[in-house]
């Protein structure tokens, strides 16, 4: 509708200046021209603009927002990223905890749900028994605390 409504010269002015495709073989060819080709596996080269909804960066490259970007996710959604060499560390990776893992330190055994679960399991014998009362076995998470939903 936008193309039918306004002329091609005003449409080009609204879309901004044309930037050529760095990975295209023909100079001056638009980046979208090689997307529709049958069997085309074109990828973006280092330094080319990229985003979530654009072509993928070439092997070994990664689409990242500019370092001074205040909202990096929004920048990638709007195509304001650029292809750069893939680095091992990423700003989105979570740092590894420096302390011992909870399962190794015995903290799980001290958690309230785990305490109750252990006491219930110690009270139940491994033999088959007939009982009129129900046995409540708590639903614990991996850290030994109660899950929100108890069955």
Secondary structure, 3 states (H helix, E strand, C coil): CHHHHCCHHHHHHHHCCCCCCCCCCCCCCCHHHHCCCCCCCCCECCCCEECCCCCCECCCEEEECCCCCCCHHHHHHCCCEEEEECCCCCCCCCCCCCCCCHHHHCHHHHCHHHHHHHHHHHHCCCCCCCCCCCCCCCCECCCCCECCCCC
